[in-house]
Amino acid sequence: MSALLLERYHRQNRRRALLVGVMALVALLGVLLDLVTGPAGLPLGDTLRALTGTGEVARATEVIVWTVRLPVAIMALLVGAALALAGAEMQTVLENPLAEPFTLGVSTAAALGAATAIILGLSLPFLPASWSVSANAFLFALGALALLQLLGRLRGGGPEVLILFGIALNFAAGAFLSLLQFVASADALQQLVFWTMGSLAASSWQGAAMLAAVLALCAPFSFRAAWRLTALRMGEDQARSFGVNVESLRRWTLLRVSLLAATAVSMVGVIGFVGLAGPHIARLLVGEDHRFFLPASLLTGALVMSLASTLSKLVVPGVLLPVGLVTSLIGLPVFFALILRGRARR
Amino acid sequence: MSGLSIRDVSIRYGKRVVIRDLTLPDLPAGQVTVLAGPNAAGKSTLLRAVAQLGPHAGRIMLDDADLARLPGPQRARLVGFMPQSLPSGSSLIVLESIIAALRAAGETPAAQADAQAMAVLDRLGIGALALNPLDQLSGGQRQLVSLAQAIVRNPRLLLLDEPTSALDLARQVRLLAELRRLAAEGRVVVAVLHDLALAAQWADRIVVLHQGGIHSDGPPEKVLTPAMLAEVYGVEARVERCSRGNLTILIDRELAPVP
């Protein structure tokens, strides 16, 4: 009996591992789909030839694929992966299924940072001007999370305190943002509004490389903490009695989350929903063993963003919608359907 | 010395002193000790302090090791803690949650952890639940899972906070018999228990906490007296032996409530 159950458990784990593998493939297909869609209406064959460098293609096609579409597609993949991984870890360490970089004010703080560059023209002295928006957004997002942790520690409180501070921070950053918008010129305002809708249009190879580096730096540590994070799902006391140093786990995890979220948001602006939905969908698919849950969240986020990026080019023909709008408008109903179906199955 | 010893332990919440200079030497292996006392006497607080889950002053030693000074993973191998309840809303499956109790601190190899977790579930008679999600279990089943998490690391010291609170009569008896077996295997077992009749039947020793200190400490027949029940719980009660020889407590009425 117990040998049988153990065997079933192992089979279930193999199935989950396989599912994560399939999700990786599907995410790559998502990138490909994102690559072959666009207003230029390139034939599929040309796009693939340009991508693989086999056969003759027009110079224009090559430019479109390599300098317009590919950075956008790669950036979509990375942003989705980073935000969803950050959301998954945040939900676990803050013991709250609503936690994600967006709800805790990180995105609003990043928008405030961007506004300081766009409206006030502030920038770091050693950076080229083209980076000032991203750099300020990054610093503000990171600063918001650092402030959050500091306040949480001063108060000596648990996750609820952090979440309350996060919500307060969100409103505070929002108020300052409104203040800046109030004094902004029409031009700057336009630019800022576009930024706060979240857009992949300004994606560059350097930006993508930077985000990829941060992801490559953080993800291994996340995966290494998988069992400790799983244990934390039993509550703080239990995790501690299992030998987990909960304070240190929470501190390092929030540091990783900060880096991931701040970098992602600084590149593409405010994108809600992915950090929340990625982990929820992953949980429905593979459960909460973090060895599977974390990579599945990352891959779900990547796929959702690739699809959103694709849709942003297709919904209104000839118009590139801000991708943040697409994730919210189209993602939400899908998300609700998934949750309701998950409920009904029980 | 061997076993658990608690010396000069004080615990305060802000300015309120919950436990004052409490000393409880030599709780040896092989015995089941019950911590009793009225609500807010500090039973759970003391238990959590022993498990190093809450701040406290004083020394808590297990076989000459100061529990406060041991690194987390090492302490986890020595001490198992069963909380009052597991958080609801986790879709982890039972077996995973037990394996996590073994692997969170790192050392157990995967195959061994899986087998060990399954064996513990079988031992507690809940093997059939192994693949069920935690959030679909009843309160009593969850309590047994949480006991499994506490004993899977084979701890020398087992601390349980109201382990029978959600269990039906048969399962209460089964759990307490299991605690006796766990103690007989060479463990120190300390449980907070509200049901004094159960304590009388299953404990080797009852420690009654009252007003931040120890009111009485000894074998059930010595501790459970009408005088103690009147002083600590504020009830007029009789303690009688039933035909099988077990102590039973009959509560007649509440005395004038003591502030």
HADDOCK unambig.tbl for C-alpha pairs under 7 A between the chains (distance, minus, plus):
assign (segid A and resid 2 and name CA) (segid B and resid 118 and name CA) 6.73 0.50 0.50
assign (segid A and resid 2 and name CA) (segid B and resid 127 and name CA) 6.64 0.50 0.50
assign (segid A and resid 227 and name CA) (segid B and resid 100 and name CA) 5.93 0.50 0.50
assign (segid A and resid 227 and name CA) (segid B and resid 103 and name CA) 6.35 0.50 0.50
assign (segid A and resid 227 and name CA) (segid B and resid 104 and name CA) 4.90 0.50 0.50
assign (segid A and resid 228 and name CA) (segid B and resid 104 and name CA) 4.62 0.50 0.50
assign (segid A and resid 230 and name CA) (segid B and resid 100 and name CA) 6.50 0.50 0.50
assign (segid A and resid 231 and name CA) (segid B and resid 100 and name CA) 5.40 0.50 0.50
assign (segid A and resid 231 and name CA) (segid B and resid 101 and name CA) 6.52 0.50 0.50
assign (segid A and resid 231 and name CA) (segid B and resid 104 and name CA) 6.19 0.50 0.50
assign (segid A and resid 233 and name CA) (segid B and resid 90 and name CA) 6.65 0.50 0.50
assign (segid A and resid 234 and name CA) (segid B and resid 86 and name CA) 6.38 0.50 0.50
assign (segid A and resid 234 and name CA) (segid B and resid 87 and name CA) 6.20 0.50 0.50
assign (segid A and resid 235 and name CA) (segid B and resid 87 and name CA) 6.18 0.50 0.50
assign (segid A and resid 237 and name CA) (segid B and resid 53 and name CA) 6.52 0.50 0.50
assign (segid A and resid 241 and name CA) (segid B and resid 76 and name CA) 5.73 0.50 0.50
assign (segid A and resid 241 and name CA) (segid B and resid 80 and name CA) 6.72 0.50 0.50
assign (segid A and resid 241 and name CA) (segid B and resid 81 and name CA) 6.26 0.50 0.50
assign (segid A and resid 242 and name CA) (segid B and resid 76 and name CA) 5.28 0.50 0.50
assign (segid A and resid 242 and name CA) (segid B and resid 101 and name CA) 5.33 0.50 0.50
assign (segid A and resid 242 and name CA) (segid B and resid 104 and name CA) 6.43 0.50 0.50
assign (segid A and resid 242 and name CA) (segid B and resid 105 and name CA) 6.52 0.50 0.50
assign (segid A and resid 243 and name CA) (segid B and resid 72 and name CA) 4.44 0.50 0.50
assign (segid A and resid 243 and name CA) (segid B and resid 73 and name CA) 4.21 0.50 0.50
assign (segid A and resid 243 and name CA) (segid B and resid 75 and name CA) 6.75 0.50 0.50
assign (segid A and resid 243 and name CA) (segid B and resid 76 and name CA) 4.75 0.50 0.50
assign (segid A and resid 243 and name CA) (segid B and resid 104 and name CA) 6.93 0.50 0.50
assign (segid A and resid 243 and name CA) (segid B and resid 105 and name CA) 5.20 0.50 0.50
assign (segid A and resid 244 and name CA) (segid B and resid 72 and name CA) 6.40 0.50 0.50
assign (segid A and resid 244 and name CA) (segid B and resid 73 and name CA) 6.93 0.50 0.50
assign (segid A and resid 244 and name CA) (segid B and resid 104 and name CA) 6.40 0.50 0.50
assign (segid A and resid 244 and name CA) (segid B and resid 105 and name CA) 5.90 0.50 0.50
assign (segid A and resid 245 and name CA) (segid B and resid 72 and name CA) 6.59 0.50 0.50
assign (segid A and resid 287 and name CA) (segid B and resid 91 and name CA) 6.50 0.50 0.50
assign (segid A and resid 287 and name CA) (segid B and resid 92 and name CA) 6.38 0.50 0.50
assign (segid A and resid 288 and name CA) (segid B and resid 91 and name CA) 6.38 0.50 0.50
assign (segid A and resid 288 and name CA) (segid B and resid 92 and name CA) 5.28 0.50 0.50
assign (segid A and resid 289 and name CA) (segid B and resid 92 and name CA) 6.60 0.50 0.50
